[in-house]
Amino acid sequence: MTEKKLKGKNFAVIIDEAHNSQTGSTAAKLQTALVMSSKGKMSSLTVEELLEQLQKSRVRPENVSYFAFTGTPKHSTLMLFGRPVDPTRPASKDNLPRAFHRYPMRQAIEEGFILDVLKGYIPYKTAFNLANQIEDTKRVSGKAAKRALAQWMALHPTNVTQKVQFIIEHFSKNVAHRLDSKAKGMVVTSSRAAAIRYKKSFDCYIAKHPEFAYIHCLIAFSGKMTGNQVMHANDEQLTGDVFLVDENEEFTEESMNPRIGGQDLRLAFDRPQYRVMLVADKFQTGFDQPKLVAMYVDKKIANDVEIVQTFARLNRTAPGKDEVFIIDFVNDPVNIRRAFAMYDEGAQIEDVQDLNVVYELKEQLDAQGLYEASDLEAFKKARFKTIRDITHAQEPQHKALYAATEGPTQLFNQHLKMLREAIATWEVAFDKAHSQGDEARMKSADHHRQEHANQIKTLMAFKSALERFCRTYAYVAQLIDFGDPELENLAAFAKLLQKRLSGETPENVDLKGLVLTGFDVKRKDDQPSDDENAPALETVGPGGGGSAGDVPRFLHEIIDKLNRLFGEATPLRDQAIFVNQIASIARENDIVMAQVENNTREQAMKGNLPGAVQQGVVRALTSHQELATLVLKSDRQAMAALTDVIYELIRNQRNIDLDNMSV
C-alpha cells in the first residue's frame, strides 16, 4: 500500500477478537504485507536498508484504518487501536488512548442483550487427603512433584466419578427442564485426558441410571490420545471397568462421538438430544449457543481474559432463559470476580506503555554474555542473503542462519548439561549423607546443589527473555518507528536462538504407593468484594528477576503440604462405614426391601427408600455426628446422592468393602 499507484487510496482492516494475535508474528506479517515495497525494489536494498524497511513496515501506514472489535481488551489492545483523548497529541498518562466506541458489559446486561452470568456463580472446593504407603528415600523436584500430584488427582477415578455424579444430578434437577427441556450444559475439563475420562464416566453412570438416559453428551478435544496417556494407576483397583483401557488404544474426537458421523460439533450440539458437551481447550471462546444454561468448571483458568471469555459462553439470551448456573470446582472466586470487575464497565488503563521496555529487555539479554556482537553481525549477513534469495526466486540457504547461531547455542546447551550433571552429583552426595544421618554433609551438599540450580534458573530466564523480547518488540514496534535496524536483527536472531536452546527436562516423579484417603466436594465461601474500584489493565514490563532455582523435596513433604491446603476431607473409610450403617438401617424396613427388590430404580425412588435413608441419617447422628450433620444441612442433591448409593447396595445385596478404601 506504499506503492505509488496505491498511495492515494485509503484502506480498511477489520479485526474481530482484537485481544488475540495483535502483538505477535501474525500481526507483524500482516503489517509487512500491507506496506513492504515490491520484490523488485527490495532486491536492490543493502542489508541496513532492508532491516530499516522491515522495521518501518511494523508501523501502521497512514492510509489504512483499523476497526478492531473485542469485549475483553488487553492494555496492548487499547494502545494499538485506541484513540488519545486529544488526537493532536501523542498518547501519554494525561492523554490516554480510549476506545472509539464502547458498549460495556453492564450496559448490555441492563438493556437485556446479555445475561449476568455471575448471578449464577457457585464455587465449590474439592477437599482431599493423600497418603504415601511407600517410604520415599529420594528427593524429587518440588515443581515436578506438584505438577505430577495435580495430574494424578485430576485423573483419579474417585475425583472424576464423584464430580460426574454431582454434575448429572445437578443438571437433571436444576437445568434439564429449562427452555422446554432443551437447555444444555458444558463441562470445562483440565486436559484432554481428563475430558476422555469424564466422557467414559458420563456414559457409564447414565447406562447404570436409565432415568438419565435422555442426557447424551459430546466430547470436544484436539488431536489424538493413547490409552497410556489416559489411564491412572488406581484404575485397576476398581471393581468395574469404567476407565480400564489398553495402553495402545487411541482416542480421537471422531472415535468418541460415533453417533454424529463426523458432523461439526457446533452443529451436532445444537441437536436436541445432545444436552452436555465436555471440552478440553475448545469452545471456551467465540462459541455461540443460546441454549447453554449451565457450565461446570474443573479447570484452573489462567488469566482474566480467559475467565471472562469462558463464562461468557452462557450470557446469550434465549426465550425463557432467565437464569444460568456456573458450578466452579477449582477456581478462587476472588479471581473470578476481579476479572469480571475489570470488564464490567469497560476496561480502563491508567498509564501508557513504556516504549523503553524493548531496550530494557535487550540489556537483560546482552548482560548474560551468551552471544557476541560478531554473532549478531554474522546472522545479519546470513539473513540478508536468505531474503535476497527469496526475492530472486532462489532456494533460501537456512544453513547460514543456523551457523550464525551455533556458537551461542553450543555455549548455552553445554553449560546447561554441565550444571545438570553437577546437580546430580551433589544430590547423590546428599542421599549418602542423609542415609548416614550426617546433617553437616547434608547441608553442604544442599548448598552446592542450590548454587547450580540457581545458575540453571538464570539460563532458563535467558531463554524466556529471548521469547519475551521477540513478543514485546513485535508489539511496541507497531507503536513507534525505533529508527534502530539493529533491534530488527536482534529480534530475528533471538527468535531462532530461542528455538535451538535446550529447555527444562521434566522429571519423572514415581507416585507408586500414593493413595487417596479422603475426598469431598464442598460449597466454598464466596463474599463479593465491597471495593467499587475496577482494576486497571497493566502495561507490558521487562520481567526478569524471579525466585531461586527449584528446591528438591521428599514426596511426603509435598503431600503433607497439600493435605494442609486441601485436607478438609472426611476420610473415605469413615464415609464408607457411615454409608454401610445407613444401608443396614434401611434394610430393617421390610417395605423398603420389597420395593427395591420388586421395582425399577425410578419406582423405588418414589417409594419409602428416601424417607428410610433420611431416618437412618438422623439415627447416625450419635455415631457419625459430623457426616450426618453435613448431609442433613446440605441441599437435596446431597441426600439424593446418598439415597442413590444406598439403593445400589441394597439392590446388589452388599456393603462397601472397607479393605478397598485406598481409592
N, C-alpha and C positions, 0 to 999 in steps of 0.2 A: 504493500500500500504506500510505500515510499517511492514507487516508480513514477516517472513524470506523467504518464497517462492516467494515473490514479490519484495523484496528489490533490487535485482539485475536487475530489469527490469525498463524501462522508459515508461512514460505515457504522454498523451497529453489531455488537456481540452480546447475545442474550445468554445468561448463565443461571441455571437453576441449581438449588442446593449449594449456594456460593460459599458456604463454610468449608466445603471439601475441595481439595486439589487445586486451590488457587495460590498456594505458596510454594509449590514444588515443581518438579520437572514437567508435568503436564502443562501447567500454565506457561512455563518458560518456552516450551516448544510451540505453543500457540502464538506467543508473542513473536518468536523468531519467524514463524511462518507469515505473520502479518507484515513485518517491517524489514526483513533482511533483503538486501539487494539481490539481483538476479545472479545466476551462476556465472554468466559471462563477466560481470564486473568483479565478482568475488575472486575469480581466478587470477586477477591482476594485483590483488592486495598483498602487502607484506604481512609477516606474521603479527607485528604490532597493530597494523591497521585492521587485520581480521579480528583480533581479540577486541579491539575497540568497537568494531561493528557488532560483534556478538554481545558485548556489554550494553551498547546503546539499544540493541533490539529488545532488551528486557524492559525498558521504559516505554510506557504506552504512548503511541503516536497521537497527535492532537486531532487527527481527522477520524478517530474511532471512538464511539461512545459505548460504554459498557452498562448493561442493565442486569444487575445481579439480584437474585431473589433467595432469601433464606429466612427461616423462622428462628434459627439459633446461630447468629453471627459470632465469630471469634473477634478478638481485638484486631487481628490482621485483616479480617473481612471489612471492618469499618475503615481501617487505614487505606485499603486498596480501593474501595468502592464508595466510601463516604465522601461528603462534600463539606469543607470547612464552613463554619457559620458565616464567615466573611470570605467569599471565594477569591477576593482580590489579594488576600494574604495567604502565605503558606500555613499549613496546619501546625498548631502549637498547643501548649497546655491551655492557653486562653483563647484558642481558636480551633476547638476540637472538631474533627470530622463527624458528621451526623448522616443518618440515612436520609435519602431524598424523600421517602415516604415510609411511614410506619403504621402498621395495624397490629398493635400489641395483643398478646395472648389474652390478657384480662379483658380487653375491649371485645374481642371475638367471643369470649365466654359470655359476657354480659349481653351481647346482642344476639346470642343464641346460635352462632355459626359453628361453635365447637363446644365440647363439654369440659367441665373442670374435673380432670381425672384424679387430682389429689383428694377430692372428696371421698373417693372410694379406696384410698390407700390404707392398707393394713399391714404393718410389719410384723414378722414373726422371728423368733430366734431358734436356731437349731442347736440344742444343747446335747453334748455327748461326753462320754468318758472313754478313754483309751487305756489299755494296759499292754505291756510287753512281756510275753511269757518266756522269752529267751534273754539271758543276761547279755548285754552288749558290752564287749570289751574293746571295741574300736570306735574312735570318734568319726563323725561324718561332717560334711559341710552343713553349717546351720541353714543356709539358704536352700540348698538342695533338699535337705530333710523336710523343711517346712512345705516346699512345693510337693514333694512326694506324699507327705501326710495329707495335704489338702486334696490331692487327686485320689488318694486311697479312700478318703472319707466321702468325696463327691460320688464315687462309683460304688461305694459299699452297698450291698443288696438291701440292708436294713434302711439306709438313708433313702434309696430310690423307692422301695416298695411302700414305706410309710408315707412318703410325700405323694406318691401316686394315689394311694388310697384317700389321703386328705383332699387332693385335687378333684378326684372323681366325685367324692361325697359333696364337696363344696359346690362344684359345678352343677351337680344334679339338683341340689336343694335351693341354690340361690340364682342360678344363671339359666339353666336349660329351658325353663318355661317362658323366658322373656322373648319379646319380638315374635309372638305367635309361635313359640318353640323353634325359632330359627337362630337364636343367639349363639355366638361362638366364643371360644376361648383360645388363648395362646400360652404355651409353656416355654419360657426362655431358659435354656439349659446352659451349663458352663462350658461344654465341649461337645465335639461330635460323638465321642464315646458315651458321654452322659446322655445325649439325645437318643442314641440307639438303645441304651439300657432302659430309658424311660419308655420307649416305644414297646419293647418286649414286655415290660412290666404292665403297661397300659393294656395291651392285648390280653395278657394272662388274667389280669384282675377282672376285666369285663367278661371274659369267657367263663369265669367262675361265678359271676354275678349277672345272670341274664336280665335282671331289671335295668341294667345299664347298657343293654345291647344296642340301644339307639345311638350311643356315643361312639362314632367312628373317628379315628384320629389319623392324621397325616404327619409325616416327618420331613423336615427340610434341613439338609446339610450339603456341603460341597465335597466333591472328591470321593475317595474310596477308603474304607476302613477294613482292617482284618480282625478276625476273632482274637488274635493275640493282643491287639490294641484295645479291645472292648472288655475282655474278661477281667475278673477280680479274683484275688487269691482266696476269698471266702466263698466263692460261688459253689465250690464242690461240697461245702458243708450244708448246703440247703437240701431239704428233703424233696423239693420239687425240681423241675428243670427249667425254671423261668429264664435264667441267664446262661445256662450251660451252652457253650458253643465250641466248635472246633477251631483251633488256633489259626488254621488256614482259611476259614470261612470268610467270604468277602461280603461287605455291606455297602450298598450304594443307595442313593435316594430312590432310584427307579426300582431296585430289588425290594425295598422296604415299603413301597407304595404300589403293590402289584395291581390293585383294582382300578387305578386311574389310567393305565395304559400309556404312560409317558406324557400325559397332558400337563400343561403348565400348571404348577402348583397354585398359582394365584387364581386360576380359573377353576381348578378342581376344588379348592377350599370354599369357593362360592356355592358349590352344590349343597343342597340342604342336608344330605346325610353326613357330611363331614363337619363335626362340631368343634374339634380341637386340633390345633397344629402345634407340634413340638419342633422347636427351631434351635439351631446352633449357628450363631453368627449370620443369620439370614432373616430377611423381612423385619428387621428392627428399625429400619429407616425406609421412608418412601413407600411403604406398603399401605394401600388404601382399601380397607374392608369395613364398611359401616356397621356390619352386624357383629363386629368384635366387641364383646361386652366385658370379658374377664381376661386378666393376664396373671400368670403365676411365674414369679421370677426366682430362679435358683442359680443366679449368676451374679458375681460381683461386677457391677458396671463401672467402667474405668473413669469416665470424666463427665462433666456437666452436660456437654452437648449430647453425648450418647444417652445419658439418663433421660433428658427431655425428649429426644427423638424416639427412644424406645417406648416410653409411656404414652407418647402422643399417638401411638397406633390406635389407642382407644378413644380418642377425642372426637372422632367423626360422629355426626348426628344421623339418626335414622328414626322413622316413625315409631313412637313408643319407647325409644331408648332414652330413659331419664336417669339412669344410674349405671355406673361401671364399678368393677372390682379389680384392685391390684393387690394380690397376695405376694408379699416380698419375704422370702425366706432368709436372705443373706445380707442385704444392704443396710447401711446405717441410715435411719430415717432423717437424721440431721443433714446428711449429704444430699439426700433426695430433695428435701425442702429447700436447701440452699440453691441447688441447681435451678429449681423452678422459680425461686425468688429472683434469680438473675435475669430471667427472660419474661417474667410475668408482665411487667410494664414496658418491656422493650429494653434490650441490653444497652448499658452505658459504659463509656470509657472515661477515665479521669486524667489521662496523660497520653501523649503521642508516643509512637515508637522511637526509641533512641537509635538513630541510624549508625552510631559508632559501635553498636554491638558486633558488627561484622569484623571490625578491626580488633576488638577485644578478643573475639574468638580466634582470630589469626595469631594474635600474640600468645594465646594459650598453646596453640599448635606449634608455633616456632620455638617456644621455650622448652619443649620436650627434647629437642635436638635429634629427632629421629629422621630428619631429612635435611639436605643442604640446598643452598641456592643453586648449585650445579645440577641437582636432581630436577628442580623446577625448570631450569633452562633447557635441559635435555628433553623434558616432557613437552615443553612449549614447541620445540622444533619438530618433535615427532608428531604432535597433534596437528601442527600446521601442514605437514606433509600428508597426513591422513585426510584432512579436509580438502586439500588441493587435489588429491587423488579422486575424491568423490566428485568434485566439480568437473574433473576431466573424464568422468565416467570410467575411472580405473578402479581396480580392486584395492581397497584401503589396506595398509600394512599395520595391523594392530600389534604385531610383534614388537614394533619400535616403542609403542606406548607401554607395553608390559616391561620392556627392557629399562625404560626410564624410571619405573617404579620398583625395580628389582632390589636396589640397594636398601631403601627403607623397609621393604617387605622382609628381606632376609634379617636385617638388624632387629626388627620387632619380633618376628617369629622365633628366632634363635634365642633371644633374651627371654621370651616367654617360656620356651621349652626348658631353659636352664633354671628359671625360677620354680617351675613346677617340680623339677627333679629335686631341687633343694628342699622344697616344702615336704615332698615325700620322705626325704632322708630325715628331716627333723621330726616328722610325725612318727617314724619308726623309733627314733630316739625317745620320744615322749611315751610311746606304748611300752617300751622296755622299762623306762623309769617308773611308769605307772604300775606295772606288774610287780615291781620291787618295792613300791611304796616310797620311792625316793622323791620327796617334794622338791628339793633344791634342783635336781636334774630335770624334773618335770617343768619347773618354772623357767629354767634356762632354755630348754627345747622349745617351749611355747613362745618365749621371747624371740628366738631366732626365726621360728616359723612365721610369726606375725610380721616380722620385718620383711620377709619375702612376699607374704600375702599382700602387704601394703604396696609393694612395688608392682605386683600384678594388678592391683586396683588402679594404680597410676597408668599402666599400659592400657587397661580397658577403658579408662576415662579418655585417653588419647583417641582410641578407636571410635568411641561415642562422639567425641568432639569433632572428628572428621565429618561424620554424618550430620551433626548439628550445624556445622559451618556451611555445608552444601545446602541444607534446607533453609537456613536463615539468609544466606546470600541470595538464593533464588527468590526469596520473598522481598527483602529490602531493596534489591536491585530494581524491582518494579516501582519503587517509590522515588528513587533518585538515580541520576546518572553519576556514578562514582568518578568517572574520568580516570580510572585506575585499571588498565587492562590486566595488570598482574593478578588482581583479585579473580578475574575470569579464569586465568590459567590455574590459579590455586584451587578454585572450585572444581575444575575438571580433574586435576591431579588428585585431590582429596577423595573424589567420588570413586575413582578406580582403586586408589590405595586402600580405602576402607574395605572394599570387597575382597582384597587379597590378604588381609591380615587375619590371623587365627583368632578365634573367639574363645569364650569360656567353655570348656568341655563339661557337659553336665555329669555330675557324679551319680552313679547308680547306688541308690540307698536301699539296702536289704530290709524289707519290712516283714520278713518271715517271723512269725511269733506274735505279731501285733493283733490284738483283738479289741472289738468294740464291746464295752461292758455296760454302757448306759446310753440311752437315746431318748430325746423328747423334742417335740416341736411346740414351742410356747409362744403365746402372744407377747410382743415386745412393747414396752412403754414408748409412746410417741407424743411428745409435747411440742406443738408448734412454737417456734420462737416468737418472742414479743418484739424483736428487732425489726423495725419497719424499713431500715435502710437496705436496699438491694445491693448485693456485692457487685463490684465493677469488674469488667474484663481486664485481664492482665496482659502487659506487654511481653514480648519475647526477650529473655535475658541471656547472658553468656553461659550460664550454668557453671560447671566446673566444681571444684572442691569435692564434696562428698565425704562419706564416712570412711572408717578404716576398712581394711580387707576383711574377707569372710572369716568368721571365727568358727572353728570346729567345735562340735558339741557331741556328747554322748546322746544317743537317741532317747534314753529315758528322761534326760533333762528337758528335751524339747516336748516330749509327751506330757511331762508334769506341767510345763508352762501352758500348753494347750488346754489341759484339763482345768487349770485355774481360770482360763479365759472362757471356756465353753462348758465347764463341768458342772452345770446345774441339773444334769440329767439324773433321773431316778435309775438306779442300776437295773439292767434288763432282768436279772434274776428276781429282784423284788417285784418287778412288773409281772413276771410270769407267775410267781406264787400268788399274787393278788388276783390275776385273771383266773387261775385254776380254782381259787376259792370261790369266786363268783359263779363259775361254771358248776361247782359242786352244790352251791346253794340253789341254783336254777334247776338242777336235776332232782332236787327234793320235791319239786312241783310236778305231780303226775299229769296235770292238764298240759303244762308246757311240754313235757316229754312226748305226749301223744300228738300234740300239734306239730312239733318239729319232725317227728318220725313219719307222719302221715300226710304232710302237706308240702307244697313248694316253699322255697325261701320267702317269696313275696307274701304268701298267705300266712306263714308262720310269724312274719314280722308284724302282721296286723292283729295277731292274737295276744296271748298272755306273756310272751317272752320279754318284750321291752319292760313291762312292769316288774317282772321277776328279777331282771337284771338290776333295775333301779333299787329294788328292795335289798338285793344282795350287796350292792354298794353301800347302802345305809348300814347294813349289818357289819360290813367290813370296816366301818369306822373305828371299831375297837382295836383291830389288829393292824390295819394299814391306814391310819388316820390321814397321812399326807396325801397318798394316792387317791383315797376315796373322796377326800375334800376337793382335790383338784378336779376329779370327774364331775362331782356334783355342782361345782361352781362354773365349770366350762359351759360352752353353748351346747345346743342339742346335738351338734355334729360329733362331739367327743363321746357322748353317751351312745349315739347311733353306731359309731365305730366299734365301741366296746361290745355292744349287742351283737354286731356282725361277727366278731371273733367268737363270742360265746355260742352263737348258732353253729359255727363251724365245728367247735369242739364237741358239742352235744351230738350233732349230726354224724360226726365221724367216730363217736364213742372213744374219745381220747382226751388227754390233757397235754399241755405244753411240756416238752421234755426238758427238765431242769439241767440235765447234763450237757445240753447243747446251747448254753447261754453265752457262748463266746462270739456269737454272730448276731 
